[in-house]
Amino acid sequence: MNDDKRSRNAMSAMVLEVPESGTLVDDRSGHHEGESRLMESRRGETYRRRHGEGLDLRTKYAQMHTDQFDDLTPVARELQDAKRPDAPRITENTLIRVAVDLLLELEPHLHGDTEEEIRENLLRQIQTSDNRK
């Protein structure tokens, strides 16, 4: 295996701060995006409860592929630079918590025998949902 292929397949480790459940995302007006849809959300009550009490974070260790590890930083920086000054800081952990919320929200649609199959099925579900709008 050459070095390039080995580095693409390598996994990096990152310690994550993972909430006990869900995340509510703030829009630029100070309102919470999706607030009116929380009643429809499987985890709406969890999001409301968490938002009212502040962050109750616990550490979770997760291995990430090198590309995930490397590509997450610039996305977090872009969002951090674009947000309003008084909004909470956006970090890699913020994005990971949002991704975990999305995964848990779509849990009934998760299926597959491998990481690749689970990802493909989840992406298909999201794309199908977007096409219905």
FIDRENKOL-942457 format. One record per residue: residue number from 1; residue in one letter; x, y, z of N, C-alpha, C in turn. Coordinates in pm, 1 decimal, padded with zeros to 6 digits. Each point is the difference from the previous one (the first is absolute). Last residue first. Layout:
N
REC     i   aa       n_px       n_py       n_pz      ca_px      ca_py      ca_pz       c_px       c_py       c_pz
REC   NUM    A          X          Y          Z          X          Y          Z          X          Y          Z
...
REM end
This chain:
133
REC     i   aa       n_px       n_py       n_pz      ca_px      ca_py      ca_pz       c_px       c_py       c_pz
REC   133    K   -03966.0    01831.2   -00101.1   -00033.7    00139.0    00037.7   -00041.2    00082.1   -00118.3
REC   132    R    00167.1   -00461.9   -00005.3   -00144.4    00011.1    00028.3   -00042.7    00142.2    00029.7
REC   131    N    00459.6   -00132.4   -00070.3   -00073.2   -00001.1   -00126.6   -00150.4    00014.5    00020.0
REC   130    D    00296.7   -00041.3    00374.5    00018.3    00129.1   -00066.4   -00080.6    00008.2   -00128.7
REC   129    S    00009.0   -00412.3    00229.4   -00075.6    00097.7    00077.8    00009.7    00138.6   -00064.4
REC   128    T    00262.6   -00341.6   -00177.8   -00140.8   -00027.7   -00029.2   -00088.4    00102.1    00070.6
REC   127    Q    00457.1    00012.5    00096.9   -00025.3    00045.9   -00137.3   -00145.8   -00020.5   -00038.8
REC   126    I    00140.0   -00168.8    00415.6    00004.3    00146.2    00002.6   -00031.3    00055.7   -00138.7
REC   125    Q    00039.3   -00466.3    00038.8   -00117.7    00046.8    00073.0   -00006.8    00152.3    00000.8
REC   124    R    00384.4   -00200.7   -00178.7   -00114.6   -00023.0   -00089.0   -00128.5    00051.3    00065.9
REC   123    L    00387.3    00000.6    00259.9    00006.7    00104.7   -00102.8   -00116.4   -00012.5   -00097.9
REC   122    L    00042.2   -00339.7    00318.8   -00036.5    00125.6    00065.3    00001.9    00115.1   -00100.7
REC   121    N    00147.3   -00421.5   -00146.1   -00143.8   -00003.5    00026.4   -00048.1    00130.1    00064.1
REC   120    E    00464.6   -00052.8   -00069.9   -00070.7    00008.8   -00128.5   -00151.2    00002.1    00020.2
REC   119    R    00271.7   -00068.0    00384.9    00016.1    00135.5   -00054.0   -00079.5    00016.9   -00129.8
REC   118    I    00015.3   -00431.1    00185.1   -00078.0    00088.1    00087.5    00004.9    00143.1   -00053.9
REC   117    E    00270.4   -00316.0   -00215.5   -00141.6   -00022.2   -00028.7   -00089.0    00091.8    00083.8
REC   116    E    00468.7    00010.4    00083.3   -00030.5    00050.7   -00133.9   -00149.1   -00014.9   -00032.8
REC   115    E    00164.5   -00187.8    00400.2    00000.7    00146.3    00008.1   -00040.9    00060.3   -00134.5
REC   114    T   -00185.7   -00483.3    00065.5    00132.9    00061.0    00009.4   -00015.2    00150.8    00013.8
REC   113    D   -00377.8   -00289.9   -00042.2    00092.0   -00089.8    00069.8    00138.9    00058.8    00018.7
REC   112    G   -00526.1    00227.6   -00028.5    00115.7   -00039.8   -00079.2    00093.4   -00084.1    00085.6
REC   111    H   -00398.5    00409.8    00089.2    00013.7   -00143.6   -00018.8    00119.8   -00025.1   -00090.5
REC   110    L   -00334.4    00422.5    00233.8    00135.1   -00056.1   -00005.5   -00007.0   -00150.6   -00019.8
REC   109    H   -00371.3    00317.8    00066.4    00036.0   -00027.3   -00139.3    00139.5   -00060.8   -00013.4
REC   108    P   -00197.6    00147.0    00419.6   -00089.2   -00103.0   -00055.5    00036.1   -00040.5   -00143.2
REC   107    E    00252.3    00354.4    00221.6    00026.2   -00136.2    00046.8   -00096.1   -00104.6   -00055.5
REC   106    L    00063.9    00507.3   -00040.8   -00030.7   -00089.3   -00111.3    00020.5   -00147.4    00035.1
REC   105    E    00090.4    00342.6    00317.6   -00131.3    00037.7   -00053.2   -00043.8   -00097.9   -00108.8
REC   104    L    00434.3   -00037.6    00177.8   -00100.9   -00049.0    00094.4   -00141.7    00032.8   -00047.1
REC   103    L    00360.9    00165.1   -00256.8    00002.1   -00146.1   -00001.8   -00108.0   -00057.5    00091.3
REC   102    L    00068.5    00463.1    00007.9   -00059.4   -00041.0   -00126.6   -00008.6   -00152.3   -00008.7
REC   101    D    00224.0    00179.9    00370.5   -00143.9    00028.4    00006.9   -00070.4   -00045.4   -00126.1
REC   100    V    00464.5   -00024.4    00002.0   -00056.8   -00104.3    00086.6   -00150.5    00021.0    00014.3
REC    99    A    00239.2    00328.7   -00231.1   -00004.7   -00123.8   -00079.2   -00060.1   -00114.4    00081.6
REC    98    V    00076.4    00407.2    00220.5   -00109.2    00016.4   -00096.5   -00015.3   -00127.8   -00083.1
REC    97    R    00364.2    00015.6    00291.6   -00126.0   -00013.4    00075.7   -00121.1    00014.7   -00091.7
REC    96    I    00422.5    00073.9   -00188.3   -00015.7   -00142.4    00030.6   -00129.4   -00022.4    00078.3
REC    95    L    00128.9    00441.9   -00091.8   -00043.6   -00068.0   -00122.0   -00022.8   -00148.7    00024.3
REC    94    T    00175.2    00254.9    00354.5   -00134.5    00047.8   -00031.8   -00054.9   -00076.8   -00119.1
REC    93    N    00449.1   -00069.0    00115.2   -00091.9   -00073.3    00087.0   -00144.7    00041.8   -00023.0
REC    92    E    00341.5    00234.5   -00221.3   -00014.9   -00133.8   -00057.2   -00097.8   -00082.1    00083.4
REC    91    T   -00090.4    00503.3    00065.7    00122.8   -00078.7   -00003.7   -00024.7   -00131.2   -00073.9
REC    90    I   -00213.4    00526.5    00128.3   -00022.7   -00121.4   -00078.5    00133.7   -00070.6   -00015.6
REC    89    R   -00225.4    00379.4    00375.9    00110.1   -00046.9   -00083.1   -00037.4   -00129.6   -00072.8
REC    88    P   -00388.6    00347.1    00147.8    00097.6   -00092.1    00060.5    00103.7   -00047.4   -00101.7
REC    87    A   -00221.0    00482.2   -00077.2   -00045.0   -00139.9   -00001.1    00105.9   -00089.3    00063.6
REC    86    D    00037.3    00483.4   -00089.4   -00050.5   -00038.0    00131.6   -00050.9   -00144.1    00007.7
REC    85    P    00178.5    00206.1   -00414.5    00099.5    00003.2    00108.1   -00049.8   -00048.2    00136.0
REC    84    R   -00194.8   -00197.5   -00468.0   -00002.9    00132.2    00063.1    00090.1   -00002.8    00124.7
REC    83    K    00127.8   -00331.1   -00404.0   -00108.5    00019.9    00097.1    00003.6    00141.7    00057.4
REC    82    A    00326.0   -00197.3   -00315.6   -00120.8    00055.7   -00061.1   -00109.8    00032.9    00101.8
REC    81    D    00426.8   -00212.4    00113.8    00028.3    00132.7   -00056.6   -00126.2    00068.3   -00051.9
REC    80    Q   -00033.1   -00444.0    00161.2    00038.6    00088.1    00110.2    00023.1    00142.1   -00051.3
REC    79    L   -00075.8   -00338.7   -00316.1   -00123.4    00031.6    00072.5    00027.8    00096.8    00115.4
REC    78    E    00372.9   -00155.4   -00238.8   -00086.8    00079.2   -00088.2   -00127.3    00042.4    00071.5
REC    77    R    00292.2   -00297.0    00225.6    00055.6    00136.4   -00009.1   -00087.8    00090.4   -00085.7
REC    76    A   -00108.5   -00459.7    00026.0   -00028.2    00067.6    00127.4    00050.9    00144.2   -00003.5
REC    75    V    00107.6   -00264.6   -00366.8   -00145.6    00023.0    00002.2   -00037.7    00074.2    00128.0
REC    74    P    00451.6   -00141.1   -00054.6   -00035.0    00116.7   -00080.5   -00150.1    00030.0   -00003.2
REC    73    T    00143.7   -00387.6    00252.5    00054.6    00126.4    00051.1   -00036.9    00119.2   -00087.9
REC    72    L   -00099.4   -00462.1   -00121.4   -00092.4    00058.9    00096.2    00046.1    00138.5    00046.2
REC    71    D    00250.6   -00303.7   -00292.4   -00099.6    00083.5   -00067.7   -00096.0    00069.4    00095.8
REC    70    D    00349.1   -00312.7    00149.0    00058.9    00117.5   -00064.9   -00105.1    00095.0   -00056.3
REC    69    F   -00139.0   -00410.7    00198.8    00074.5    00076.2    00101.1    00050.8    00129.8   -00060.0
REC    68    Q   -00195.9   -00310.2   -00288.7   -00100.9    00060.0    00086.7    00066.1    00093.1    00100.8
REC    67    D    00282.7   -00253.6   -00275.9   -00066.4    00106.1   -00077.1   -00108.2    00068.7    00083.5
REC    66    T    00224.9   -00372.0    00191.4    00087.7    00116.3   -00013.1   -00067.5    00112.7   -00076.3
REC    65    H   -00309.1   -00335.3    00268.4    00089.3   -00015.0   -00113.3    00080.3    00129.2   -00013.9
REC    64    M   -00171.3   -00130.6    00484.1   -00047.0    00060.1   -00125.2    00099.7   -00033.5   -00109.1
REC    63    Q   -00170.1   -00158.1    00538.2    00099.9   -00002.3   -00105.5   -00062.5    00055.8   -00126.2
REC    62    A   -00127.4    00106.3    00533.2   -00041.0   -00056.9   -00128.7    00117.1    00001.9   -00096.4
REC    61    Y   -00180.7    00083.2    00554.7    00114.5   -00019.8   -00086.7   -00047.1   -00066.1   -00128.3
REC    60    K   -00245.7    00329.8    00380.5   -00011.5   -00125.4   -00074.8    00120.4   -00007.8   -00092.7
REC    59    T   -00207.8    00308.4    00456.2    00104.5   -00031.7   -00096.3   -00023.2   -00136.8   -00061.4
REC    58    R   -00380.6    00356.1    00179.6    00081.7   -00110.7    00048.2    00101.3   -00032.3   -00109.1
REC    57    L   -00365.2    00435.2    00153.0    00084.7   -00075.2   -00091.1    00077.2   -00109.8    00071.0
REC    56    D   -00413.1    00362.9    00019.9    00038.9   -00105.6    00092.2    00082.0   -00098.2   -00083.2
REC    55    L   -00184.0    00542.9   -00061.7    00065.6   -00121.7   -00048.1    00036.1   -00094.1    00114.0
REC    54    G   -00430.6    00336.0    00026.1    00140.3    00015.7   -00034.4    00059.3   -00134.5   -00038.3
REC    53    E   -00469.0    00085.2    00111.4    00089.2   -00027.1    00112.7    00146.3    00025.3   -00030.2
REC    52    G   -00374.0    00048.4   -00319.8   -00035.1    00076.3    00118.7    00099.1   -00014.0    00114.0
REC    51    H    00043.7   -00251.5   -00408.0    00019.6    00142.4   -00027.1   -00026.3    00083.1    00125.4
REC    50    R   -00084.2   -00467.3    00010.2    00143.0    00030.2   -00003.7    00024.3    00148.9   -00017.2
REC    49    R   -00442.1   -00155.9   -00023.1    00051.8   -00017.8    00135.1    00147.7    00039.3    00004.0
REC    48    R   -00210.7   -00005.2   -00420.1   -00051.3    00108.9    00083.4    00059.0   -00006.7    00140.7
REC    47    Y    00103.4   -00352.6   -00295.1    00063.2    00125.2   -00043.9   -00044.9    00116.9    00086.9
REC    46    T   -00203.6   -00418.5    00073.7    00140.4   -00004.1    00041.1    00068.7    00130.7   -00036.1
REC    45    E   -00434.9   -00064.7   -00155.0    00000.6    00025.4    00144.6    00142.5    00001.0    00054.1
REC    44    G   -00060.3   -00114.4   -00458.7   -00031.1    00139.1    00029.9    00004.7    00034.0    00148.2
REC    43    R    00085.1   -00411.9   -00296.3    00080.4    00037.5    00116.1   -00026.1    00143.7    00044.5
REC    42    R   -00217.4   -00198.1   -00376.9    00000.8   -00112.3    00094.6    00067.0    00040.2    00130.9
REC    41    S   -00236.6    00373.1   -00308.2    00123.7   -00074.3    00014.0   -00014.5   -00112.5    00101.6
REC    40    E   -00329.4    00341.0   -00101.3   -00004.1   -00110.8   -00093.4    00121.2   -00092.0    00015.5
REC    39    M   -00045.3    00398.0    00252.8   -00110.3   -00085.9    00039.8   -00006.3   -00123.4   -00089.5
REC    38    L    00310.1    00348.9   -00094.0    00041.7   -00087.3    00109.5   -00111.1   -00094.6    00043.5
REC    37    R    00003.2    00362.6   -00342.8   -00008.0   -00140.2   -00039.3    00035.4   -00094.3    00115.1
REC    36    S    00021.6    00478.8    00029.1   -00139.6   -00033.9   -00021.6   -00017.4   -00146.9   -00038.0
REC    35    E    00440.7    00167.8    00062.4   -00074.1    00006.6    00124.9   -00146.2   -00040.4   -00018.8
REC    34    G    00384.2    00041.5   -00322.3   -00072.7   -00123.9    00021.9   -00086.7    00002.0    00124.7
REC    33    E    00382.5    00337.1    00006.5   -00038.3   -00065.0   -00124.2   -00071.2   -00131.0    00032.4
REC    32    H    00015.9    00424.9    00325.0    00059.5   -00130.9   -00018.0   -00056.5   -00067.1   -00123.2
REC    31    H    00090.2    00540.5    00120.6   -00100.3   -00105.6    00007.7    00069.0   -00132.0   -00026.4
REC    30    G    00234.0    00405.2   -00037.7   -00019.8   -00031.1    00140.7   -00110.1   -00101.8    00021.6
REC    29    S    00184.1    00161.5   -00423.2   -00096.0    00094.6    00056.8   -00020.3   -00021.9    00149.3
REC    28    R    00279.2   -00281.2   -00292.3    00060.0    00131.5    00022.4   -00095.2    00100.2    00065.1
REC    27    D   -00061.8   -00527.5    00102.3    00019.1    00073.7   -00125.1    00048.2    00140.6    00033.6
REC    26    D    00060.0   -00490.3    00274.6   -00040.9    00139.2    00002.1    00013.0    00061.0   -00138.6
REC    25    V   -00082.7   -00528.1    00183.0    00089.2    00088.4   -00073.8   -00060.2    00139.4   -00006.4
REC    24    L   -00014.0   -00460.5    00334.3   -00085.1    00099.9   -00061.7    00091.4    00101.3   -00065.9
REC    23    T    00050.5   -00549.4    00158.9    00052.4    00137.0   -00006.8   -00101.1    00089.7   -00068.3
REC    22    G    00034.3   -00556.8    00265.5   -00034.3    00106.4   -00093.4    00065.6    00137.6    00005.9
REC    21    S    00130.1   -00366.9    00395.0   -00095.2   -00010.6   -00110.6   -00014.7    00133.2   -00071.9
REC    20    E    00340.3   -00091.9    00329.0   -00080.7   -00117.8    00028.0   -00105.0   -00019.7   -00108.0
REC    19    P    00442.0    00245.0   -00149.6   -00107.0    00022.4    00096.1   -00076.6   -00128.3    00025.0
REC    18    V    00526.2    00053.0   -00135.1   -00128.3   -00042.4   -00054.6   -00108.2    00022.5    00105.2
REC    17    E    00531.2    00123.4   -00146.4   -00093.9    00030.0    00107.2   -00137.8   -00028.2   -00057.0
REC    16    L    00485.0   -00226.8   -00154.7   -00117.6    00080.2   -00028.3   -00076.3    00029.0    00127.6
REC    15    V    00515.4   -00153.4   -00205.1   -00086.6   -00007.8    00116.5   -00112.8    00098.6   -00022.6
REC    14    M    00297.0   -00274.6   -00370.4   -00035.4    00131.8    00050.3   -00087.9   -00022.3    00121.5
REC    13    A    00350.8   -00277.4   -00384.1   -00084.0   -00000.1    00119.2   -00024.8    00142.9    00044.0
REC    12    S    00100.5   -00264.7   -00495.9    00051.8    00090.8    00100.5   -00094.5   -00004.4    00117.8
REC    11    M    00129.2   -00349.4   -00432.6   -00100.4    00057.5    00087.0    00072.2    00090.7    00099.3
REC    10    A    00114.5   -00187.8   -00531.7    00035.3    00012.2    00141.5   -00115.3    00061.1    00077.7
REC     9    N    00030.9   -00066.8   -00484.0   -00071.8   -00100.7    00077.5    00025.3    00011.1    00149.6
REC     8    R    00214.6    00287.2   -00316.5   -00143.9    00016.1   -00021.7   -00080.3   -00096.5    00085.8
REC     7    S    00472.3   -00028.7    00002.0   -00044.5    00119.3    00070.8   -00149.2    00024.3   -00020.3
REC     6    R    00202.2   -00362.2   -00228.4    00002.1   -00025.5    00143.7   -00052.1    00122.4    00075.2
REC     5    K    00061.4    00037.7   -00463.0   -00117.3   -00082.4    00030.5   -00008.1   -00027.0    00150.1
REC     4    D    00378.9    00230.8   -00148.2   -00118.2    00080.1   -00027.2   -00126.6   -00076.6    00037.2
REC     3    D    00425.2   -00218.4    00025.7   -00023.3    00094.3    00109.4   -00126.8    00082.7   -00018.7
REC     2    N    00016.2   -00493.3   -00221.4    00085.4    00117.7   -00003.6   -00039.4    00098.5    00109.4
REC     1    M   -00026.2   -00550.8   -00012.7   -00086.1    00117.6    00000.0    00090.3    00123.3    00000.0
REM end
